[in-house]
Amino acid sequence: MADDFPIPIPDRLPVKIDPCPIAEAILEIRFVTSESWATLPGLLFARIRDRYPEQKTLPLAQLPEEMRRRESAFTYQPLIQFLGRGDFFIQFGPRVVSLVTKLKEYPGWPALEEEITWLVSELQRTRFVSEGERLGVRYINFFTFDIFEKLQLEVCAGKKRLAGELSVTSVLSHRPFTSRLLVANSAIVGTGEDARRGSVLDVDVWLGPTDFDLFENSLAKFNEAHRFEKQIFFGLLKPDFLPTLNPVYA
């Protein structure tokens, strides 16, 4: 890790903490294809229907396709979900496919690793992906208390530390990875009766198109991105806070 990287990196990384704050984990692949969107859901569904037999159309799909094409913010947004009985669901759009853990049901990295290996294999068999554009690992962690008090992170005006309701976003680079860090102490996770208010520590780590080959080394790259995400997460925690999470080391 470069000496100028602003977040301290722990010598050891836990394999498990309890209570686990992970609300959602997302493994994302953005890709290039020459196929039209109209054909893509059927091509993917034919490969994954045994594990993910249910389809759910997302609200963005109701917009006219021409409108979605004109708005660059919609380019990598999912339009459909594939649902099953396991720990995950799949989100799919014209240029993106993501493996997502179900809310409050994080199954651990080995399970994620196994499922993304299967999904990439099935994606390759569809033959509609010509190359990968982005490979990302994102973890959204939720805490019921003000997480800023537990982090080696301060927001200051002059020399005075800001308190109260805060939301901080920063993009950090450490080749070959780029990461986006979002920390907020007045966030809402979930919807309806399951909605909870508290703090979110959201870490998104990704590689660009020249730094991975989707069908050659994506599993290794997902593992590397996951490790970097963990380095950021645990590096941000104050030393006296980590023991309260009962870390388990390999």
C-alpha positions as CSV (number, residue, x, y, z in Angstrom):
1,M,0.0,0.0,0.0
2,A,1.4,3.4,-1.0
3,D,2.7,5.5,1.8
4,D,0.5,8.5,0.7
5,F,-2.7,6.5,0.9
6,P,-4.7,8.4,3.6
7,I,-6.3,5.4,5.4
8,P,-4.1,3.3,7.7
9,I,-3.9,-0.3,6.7
10,P,-4.1,-3.0,9.5
11,D,-1.4,-5.7,9.7
12,R,-4.1,-8.3,9.9
13,L,-7.7,-8.4,8.7
14,P,-10.4,-10.3,10.5
15,V,-12.3,-13.0,8.7
16,K,-15.5,-12.3,10.7
17,I,-16.9,-9.8,13.1
18,D,-20.0,-10.0,15.4
19,P,-22.3,-8.2,15.3
20,C,-21.9,-8.1,11.5
21,P,-22.8,-4.6,10.2
22,I,-23.1,-5.6,6.5
23,A,-26.5,-4.6,5.2
24,E,-25.7,-5.4,1.6
25,A,-22.9,-6.6,-0.6
26,I,-22.8,-6.1,-4.4
27,L,-20.5,-7.6,-6.9
28,E,-20.9,-5.7,-10.2
29,I,-19.8,-6.3,-13.8
30,R,-20.3,-3.7,-16.4
31,F,-19.9,-4.9,-20.0
32,V,-19.9,-4.2,-23.7
33,T,-22.4,-6.0,-25.9
34,S,-23.7,-5.7,-29.5
35,E,-27.0,-7.3,-28.6
36,S,-30.2,-5.3,-28.2
37,W,-31.7,-5.1,-24.7
38,A,-34.9,-6.8,-26.0
39,T,-33.0,-10.1,-26.4
40,L,-30.7,-10.0,-23.3
41,P,-33.0,-11.0,-20.5
42,G,-34.1,-14.1,-22.3
43,L,-30.5,-15.1,-23.1
44,L,-29.4,-14.8,-19.4
45,F,-32.6,-16.2,-18.0
46,A,-32.1,-19.4,-20.0
47,R,-28.8,-20.0,-18.2
48,I,-29.8,-19.1,-14.6
49,R,-33.5,-20.0,-14.4
50,D,-32.9,-23.1,-12.3
51,R,-31.4,-21.0,-9.4
52,Y,-33.3,-17.8,-10.1
53,P,-36.7,-18.7,-11.5
54,E,-38.6,-15.5,-10.7
55,Q,-38.3,-12.2,-12.7
56,K,-39.2,-8.8,-11.4
57,T,-39.2,-5.7,-13.6
58,L,-37.7,-2.6,-12.0
59,P,-39.4,0.9,-12.2
60,L,-36.7,2.3,-14.6
61,A,-37.8,-0.2,-17.2
62,Q,-41.1,1.7,-17.6
63,L,-39.3,4.6,-19.2
64,P,-39.1,4.6,-23.0
65,E,-35.9,3.1,-24.2
66,E,-35.0,6.2,-26.2
67,M,-35.2,8.3,-23.0
68,R,-32.9,5.8,-21.2
69,R,-30.4,6.0,-24.0
70,R,-30.2,9.8,-23.9
71,E,-29.6,9.9,-20.1
72,S,-26.0,8.8,-19.4
73,A,-27.0,8.2,-15.7
74,F,-29.2,5.3,-16.8
75,T,-26.6,3.5,-18.9
76,Y,-25.5,1.1,-16.1
77,Q,-28.7,0.9,-14.2
78,P,-30.5,-2.4,-13.8
79,L,-34.0,-2.9,-15.3
80,I,-34.8,-6.4,-14.1
81,Q,-34.2,-8.6,-11.1
82,F,-33.9,-12.4,-11.0
83,L,-34.9,-13.9,-7.7
84,G,-34.5,-17.3,-6.1
85,R,-34.6,-19.0,-2.7
86,G,-30.9,-18.6,-1.9
87,D,-28.9,-15.8,-0.3
88,F,-28.7,-13.6,-3.4
89,F,-30.6,-12.0,-6.2
90,I,-29.3,-10.8,-9.6
91,Q,-29.8,-7.4,-11.1
92,F,-29.5,-7.0,-14.8
93,G,-29.5,-4.1,-17.3
94,P,-28.3,-3.3,-20.9
95,R,-24.7,-2.9,-19.7
96,V,-24.6,-4.3,-16.2
97,V,-25.1,-7.5,-14.2
98,S,-24.8,-7.6,-10.4
99,L,-24.9,-10.3,-7.7
100,V,-26.5,-8.8,-4.6
101,T,-26.9,-10.2,-1.1
102,K,-30.4,-10.1,0.4
103,L,-30.9,-7.4,3.0
104,K,-29.7,-8.5,6.5
105,E,-28.6,-11.9,5.2
106,Y,-24.9,-11.6,4.5
107,P,-23.7,-15.2,3.9
108,G,-19.9,-14.6,4.0
109,W,-17.3,-14.1,1.3
110,P,-16.8,-17.8,0.5
111,A,-20.5,-18.0,-0.5
112,L,-20.3,-14.8,-2.6
113,E,-17.1,-16.1,-4.2
114,E,-18.7,-19.4,-5.2
115,E,-21.9,-17.7,-6.6
116,I,-20.0,-15.1,-8.6
117,T,-17.8,-17.9,-10.1
118,W,-21.0,-19.7,-11.2
119,L,-22.6,-16.5,-12.6
120,V,-19.5,-15.4,-14.6
121,S,-19.4,-18.9,-16.1
122,E,-23.0,-18.8,-17.1
123,L,-22.5,-15.3,-18.4
124,Q,-19.7,-16.5,-20.6
125,R,-22.0,-19.2,-22.1
126,T,-24.6,-16.6,-23.2
127,R,-21.9,-15.2,-25.6
128,F,-23.4,-11.7,-25.6
129,V,-20.6,-10.1,-23.6
130,S,-17.7,-8.9,-25.8
131,E,-15.6,-7.4,-23.0
132,G,-15.8,-6.2,-19.4
133,E,-15.8,-2.4,-18.6
134,R,-15.8,-2.4,-14.8
135,L,-15.5,-4.9,-12.1
136,G,-16.7,-3.7,-8.7
137,V,-17.1,-4.8,-5.1
138,R,-19.3,-2.7,-2.9
139,Y,-20.2,-3.2,0.8
140,I,-22.8,-1.2,2.6
141,N,-22.4,-1.3,6.4
142,F,-25.1,-0.1,8.8
143,F,-24.8,1.0,12.4
144,T,-27.4,2.1,14.8
145,F,-25.1,4.8,16.4
146,D,-23.1,7.7,15.0
147,I,-20.3,6.0,13.2
148,F,-18.1,9.1,12.9
149,E,-17.3,8.8,16.6
150,K,-15.8,5.4,16.0
151,L,-13.7,6.2,12.9
152,Q,-10.3,7.7,12.2
153,L,-12.0,10.3,10.1
154,E,-12.7,13.9,10.9
155,V,-14.6,16.7,9.1
156,C,-13.2,20.1,10.0
157,A,-13.9,23.8,9.3
158,G,-10.8,25.6,10.1
159,K,-9.5,23.7,13.1
160,K,-12.9,22.9,14.5
161,R,-14.4,19.5,14.1
162,L,-17.9,19.4,12.6
163,A,-20.5,17.4,14.4
164,G,-24.2,16.7,14.1
165,E,-25.7,15.4,10.9
166,L,-22.9,14.6,8.4
167,S,-22.5,13.0,5.1
168,V,-19.0,12.6,3.5
169,T,-18.1,11.2,0.1
170,S,-14.5,10.8,-1.1
171,V,-12.9,9.1,-4.1
172,L,-9.6,7.5,-3.4
173,S,-7.1,6.0,-5.9
174,H,-4.6,3.2,-5.3
175,R,-3.6,1.6,-8.6
176,P,-5.1,-0.4,-10.0
177,F,-8.1,0.2,-7.8
178,T,-10.4,3.2,-7.4
179,S,-12.7,3.5,-4.4
180,R,-15.6,5.6,-3.4
181,L,-16.1,6.1,0.3
182,L,-19.4,7.3,1.7
183,V,-20.0,7.9,5.4
184,A,-23.3,9.3,6.7
185,N,-24.7,9.4,10.2
186,S,-28.3,10.1,9.2
187,A,-29.2,7.4,6.7
188,I,-32.1,5.1,6.2
189,V,-31.6,1.4,5.3
190,G,-34.5,-0.7,4.1
191,T,-38.1,0.3,3.2
192,G,-41.5,0.3,4.9
193,E,-41.7,-1.4,8.3
194,D,-38.1,-2.7,7.8
195,A,-36.6,0.8,7.5
196,R,-33.9,1.6,10.0
197,R,-32.3,5.0,10.7
198,G,-28.6,5.2,11.7
199,S,-25.2,5.4,10.1
200,V,-23.9,4.0,6.9
201,L,-20.3,3.2,5.9
202,D,-20.4,2.4,2.2
203,V,-17.2,1.3,0.4
204,D,-17.2,0.7,-3.4
205,V,-14.0,-0.6,-5.0
206,W,-13.6,-1.1,-8.7
207,L,-11.2,-1.8,-11.6
208,G,-11.4,-0.3,-15.1
209,P,-11.5,-2.2,-18.4
210,T,-7.7,-2.4,-18.8
211,D,-7.1,-4.0,-15.4
212,F,-9.1,-7.2,-15.7
213,D,-10.2,-9.8,-18.2
214,L,-13.7,-10.9,-17.4
215,F,-13.5,-14.5,-18.5
216,E,-9.8,-15.0,-17.7
217,N,-9.1,-13.5,-14.2
218,S,-12.2,-12.0,-12.8
219,L,-12.4,-14.3,-9.8
220,A,-8.9,-13.3,-8.7
221,K,-9.7,-9.7,-9.3
222,F,-12.9,-9.9,-7.3
223,N,-10.8,-11.3,-4.4
224,E,-8.3,-8.6,-4.7
225,A,-11.0,-5.9,-4.7
226,H,-12.7,-7.5,-1.7
227,R,-9.4,-7.5,0.2
228,F,-8.9,-3.8,-0.6
229,E,-12.4,-3.0,0.5
230,K,-11.7,-4.8,3.8
231,Q,-8.5,-2.8,4.2
232,I,-10.3,0.5,3.9
233,F,-13.1,-0.6,6.3
234,F,-10.9,-1.9,9.1
235,G,-8.3,0.8,8.5
236,L,-11.0,3.4,9.3
237,L,-12.0,1.9,12.6
238,K,-10.5,3.4,15.8
239,P,-8.3,0.8,17.6
240,D,-10.6,0.8,20.7
241,F,-13.7,0.2,18.6
242,L,-12.6,-2.9,16.7
243,P,-12.6,-5.2,19.9
244,T,-16.3,-4.4,20.5
245,L,-17.0,-6.1,17.1
246,N,-15.4,-9.4,18.4
247,P,-13.1,-9.9,15.5
248,V,-12.1,-13.5,14.5
249,Y,-8.8,-14.0,12.7
250,A,-7.8,-16.9,10.5
